[in-house]
Amino acid sequence: MTGLAILATVIVIVPLIAIFGYLIYKGASSLNFAFFTKSPAPVGELGGGMANAILGSAIVLALASAIGVPIGIGGGIYLAEFGRGTKLAAAIRFTADVLNGVPSIVMGLAAYALIVVPMKHFSAYAGGVALGFMMIPTVCRTSEEMLLMVPNAIREAALGLGVPNWRSVLSITVKTASPGIITGCMLAFARVAGETAPLVFTALGNQFWSTNLNQPIAALPLQIYVYALSPYDDWHRLAWAGSLVLIVLIVFAVSLVRYVTSRGVLKGAS
Amino acid sequence: MLLCGLSIFVIVGLIAFELVVRSQLTLHKFGFAFFYQVFTDPQTNLKLFWDPVNEQFSARPFIYGTLVSSFLALLLAVPLAIGVAVFLTEMCPRVLRGPLAFLTELLAAIPSVIYGLWAVFVLVPLLRDYVNPLLVKTLGWSGLFSDDNPTGLGYVAAGVILAIMILPIISSLTREVMSTVPHSQREAVLALGATRWEMIRMGVLRNARIGIVGSVILGLGRALGETMAVAMVIGDAPEIHRSLLSNGSTMATVIANEYAEAVGDMHLSALTEIGLALFVVTIFVNALAQVLIWAVTRGTPSQVH
């Protein structure tokens, strides 16, 4: 039986390492300077890069963060500080967890109905709204967890000095937990950075350099999807390179979160 | 702050409202029959499920595809995930625990499209050249594996990639649930003369079983809604086949593939209704999973995952 458990672990670990290894091997051999500086070459020509997709992803993600981060953090503060122990907070927490599990494609449908239909065309706004909605529950829950790691003694000390509750929350608790909250936001950012399904019919994708928020815009995961299913070897190469860029972003965010949480009580709190 | 918290409810309500409004056409025309009806092709007299041009829509092949691929994924992933969780909590050397936990966390965060990319270039050729012929040879008599699809795409490919994707989620939640079983429980079982395996089975797994079921259901929820990776390997065909090696389509993949280029209002409405069904089902599945996991882990501090 011990053998079985070890065998299961090996069976799981081997393909996972294979995925990582293959990705890094393929990605690193395909990545070059042009990838970051050039737009896609016309069909049939070699070379080109994904500069427009990187820019597009950055724009859509900036829009998403503008929606998701403030609302998410606000919700997290409510859950951890003002609503602690209330039934309403429990209901919000539960709904946030459930919302986290709603398929991203459904978020895309909602953004389509909210933005694309009234505007009558695909746009970067719609992509940003879809991803922003996806960020809210994640940011909300991680901020809450980070705030709960702040020791109560600090809150009591602030209140003991006669500081009103809202002031103590904003300038003491949130400030103490801020490294954790920021990394939580980064994790949510990295997660939605790789989302493709909600963008397929909101941001739509674009083969050209575009900064117009009101028009369809390229995004890195969308471009990877299109290129992966294309028949051209050179496009496959770009897809692998794009994947490596996304993976590096995610590894960075996950390690940062691990680093911050593994230090136990946040810096300056102990 | 309260408003921000309440926005979560607003989002859920907004999604539900918009999906219902946008699927009015098919809701009215087909009613509940949308989920099971079968049409016949007037020319060939074959079964027909999805004909956007003649506005005949049935979600049946997509429900079938979703169920089959998710079921295959659970079949492959659950035993492995529990094995991994047992290994990590009960017998893993302390040195390995950190890196392995980190690796699972990382894998849970890899975007779907990258799994899909890997599946298209590595997994599918592997299945096509080695695994599928073997399945046809050994299990072909059951009718579940027939060799009429030379592409390597299909339900099996989708099931395998889904299994790889939900493994980290199931195993890390199972690990969390198992680590909430008090140590005194383990020591008590060991003191009664149990071997280590008996201790794991009776002292840990039995106590944590509700939470483990919860994490499996959460994995199911992810598998049901997984879109891009599945869309890249399932072959995209609105048909029902007995053979698990044939092309199919799931609820999520048909939306991703057809929504941006739908041919008319009825088509959009049909796709939205499929989305609505997916939304309702995943809400229920996730709520159930949360309740089960919460029943086990409450009272212990939560962790960031």
Chai-1 contact restraints between the chains, C-beta under 6 A:
chainA,res_idxA,chainB,res_idxB,connection_type,confidence,min_distance_angstrom,max_distance_angstrom,comment,restraint_id
A,M1,B,W197,contact,1.0,0.0,6.0,A-B,restraint_1
A,A5,B,G83,contact,1.0,0.0,6.0,A-B,restraint_2
A,A5,B,V86,contact,1.0,0.0,6.0,A-B,restraint_3
A,A5,B,F87,contact,1.0,0.0,6.0,A-B,restraint_4
A,A8,B,L80,contact,1.0,0.0,6.0,A-B,restraint_5
A,A8,B,G83,contact,1.0,0.0,6.0,A-B,restraint_6
A,A8,B,V84,contact,1.0,0.0,6.0,A-B,restraint_7
A,T9,B,V84,contact,1.0,0.0,6.0,A-B,restraint_8
A,T9,B,F87,contact,1.0,0.0,6.0,A-B,restraint_9
A,I11,B,L80,contact,1.0,0.0,6.0,A-B,restraint_10
A,V12,B,L80,contact,1.0,0.0,6.0,A-B,restraint_11
A,V12,B,V84,contact,1.0,0.0,6.0,A-B,restraint_12
A,V12,B,L167,contact,1.0,0.0,6.0,A-B,restraint_13
A,L16,B,L107,contact,1.0,0.0,6.0,A-B,restraint_14
A,I19,B,W118,contact,1.0,0.0,6.0,A-B,restraint_15
A,I71,B,C4,contact,1.0,0.0,6.0,A-B,restraint_16
A,I71,B,S7,contact,1.0,0.0,6.0,A-B,restraint_17
A,G74,B,M1,contact,1.0,0.0,6.0,A-B,restraint_18
A,G74,B,C4,contact,1.0,0.0,6.0,A-B,restraint_19
A,G75,B,C4,contact,1.0,0.0,6.0,A-B,restraint_20
A,G75,B,G5,contact,1.0,0.0,6.0,A-B,restraint_21
A,I77,B,M1,contact,1.0,0.0,6.0,A-B,restraint_22
A,Y78,B,M1,contact,1.0,0.0,6.0,A-B,restraint_23
A,Y78,B,L2,contact,1.0,0.0,6.0,A-B,restraint_24
A,Y78,B,G5,contact,1.0,0.0,6.0,A-B,restraint_25
A,F82,B,M1,contact,1.0,0.0,6.0,A-B,restraint_26
A,I92,B,G5,contact,1.0,0.0,6.0,A-B,restraint_27
A,I92,B,I8,contact,1.0,0.0,6.0,A-B,restraint_28
A,T95,B,I8,contact,1.0,0.0,6.0,A-B,restraint_29
A,A96,B,I8,contact,1.0,0.0,6.0,A-B,restraint_30
A,D97,B,Q290,contact,1.0,0.0,6.0,A-B,restraint_31
A,V98,B,I283,contact,1.0,0.0,6.0,A-B,restraint_32
A,V98,B,N286,contact,1.0,0.0,6.0,A-B,restraint_33
A,V98,B,A287,contact,1.0,0.0,6.0,A-B,restraint_34
A,L99,B,V12,contact,1.0,0.0,6.0,A-B,restraint_35
A,G101,B,G221,contact,1.0,0.0,6.0,A-B,restraint_36
A,G101,B,N286,contact,1.0,0.0,6.0,A-B,restraint_37
A,V102,B,T282,contact,1.0,0.0,6.0,A-B,restraint_38
A,P103,B,G225,contact,1.0,0.0,6.0,A-B,restraint_39
A,P103,B,A252,contact,1.0,0.0,6.0,A-B,restraint_40
A,P103,B,L278,contact,1.0,0.0,6.0,A-B,restraint_41
A,P103,B,T282,contact,1.0,0.0,6.0,A-B,restraint_42
A,I105,B,T227,contact,1.0,0.0,6.0,A-B,restraint_43
A,I105,B,A252,contact,1.0,0.0,6.0,A-B,restraint_44
A,I105,B,I255,contact,1.0,0.0,6.0,A-B,restraint_45
A,I105,B,A256,contact,1.0,0.0,6.0,A-B,restraint_46
A,V106,B,G275,contact,1.0,0.0,6.0,A-B,restraint_47
A,V106,B,F279,contact,1.0,0.0,6.0,A-B,restraint_48
A,L109,B,G275,contact,1.0,0.0,6.0,A-B,restraint_49
A,A110,B,I15,contact,1.0,0.0,6.0,A-B,restraint_50
A,A110,B,E18,contact,1.0,0.0,6.0,A-B,restraint_51
A,A113,B,E18,contact,1.0,0.0,6.0,A-B,restraint_52
A,A113,B,R22,contact,1.0,0.0,6.0,A-B,restraint_53
A,F133,B,I11,contact,1.0,0.0,6.0,A-B,restraint_54
A,E145,B,V304,contact,1.0,0.0,6.0,A-B,restraint_55
A,G194,B,P111,contact,1.0,0.0,6.0,A-B,restraint_56
A,T196,B,V113,contact,1.0,0.0,6.0,A-B,restraint_57
A,T196,B,M228,contact,1.0,0.0,6.0,A-B,restraint_58
A,A197,B,T227,contact,1.0,0.0,6.0,A-B,restraint_59
A,A197,B,M228,contact,1.0,0.0,6.0,A-B,restraint_60
A,A197,B,A256,contact,1.0,0.0,6.0,A-B,restraint_61
A,V200,B,A256,contact,1.0,0.0,6.0,A-B,restraint_62
A,V200,B,A260,contact,1.0,0.0,6.0,A-B,restraint_63
A,F201,B,Y259,contact,1.0,0.0,6.0,A-B,restraint_64
A,F201,B,A260,contact,1.0,0.0,6.0,A-B,restraint_65
A,P221,B,P111,contact,1.0,0.0,6.0,A-B,restraint_66
A,P221,B,V113,contact,1.0,0.0,6.0,A-B,restraint_67
A,I224,B,V113,contact,1.0,0.0,6.0,A-B,restraint_68
A,Y225,B,V113,contact,1.0,0.0,6.0,A-B,restraint_69
A,A228,B,L117,contact,1.0,0.0,6.0,A-B,restraint_70
A,A228,B,V120,contact,1.0,0.0,6.0,A-B,restraint_71
A,A239,B,L117,contact,1.0,0.0,6.0,A-B,restraint_72
A,S243,B,I114,contact,1.0,0.0,6.0,A-B,restraint_73
A,S243,B,L117,contact,1.0,0.0,6.0,A-B,restraint_74
A,L246,B,P111,contact,1.0,0.0,6.0,A-B,restraint_75
A,I250,B,A109,contact,1.0,0.0,6.0,A-B,restraint_76
A,V254,B,E105,contact,1.0,0.0,6.0,A-B,restraint_77
A,V254,B,L106,contact,1.0,0.0,6.0,A-B,restraint_78
A,V254,B,A109,contact,1.0,0.0,6.0,A-B,restraint_79
A,T261,B,V304,contact,1.0,0.0,6.0,A-B,restraint_80
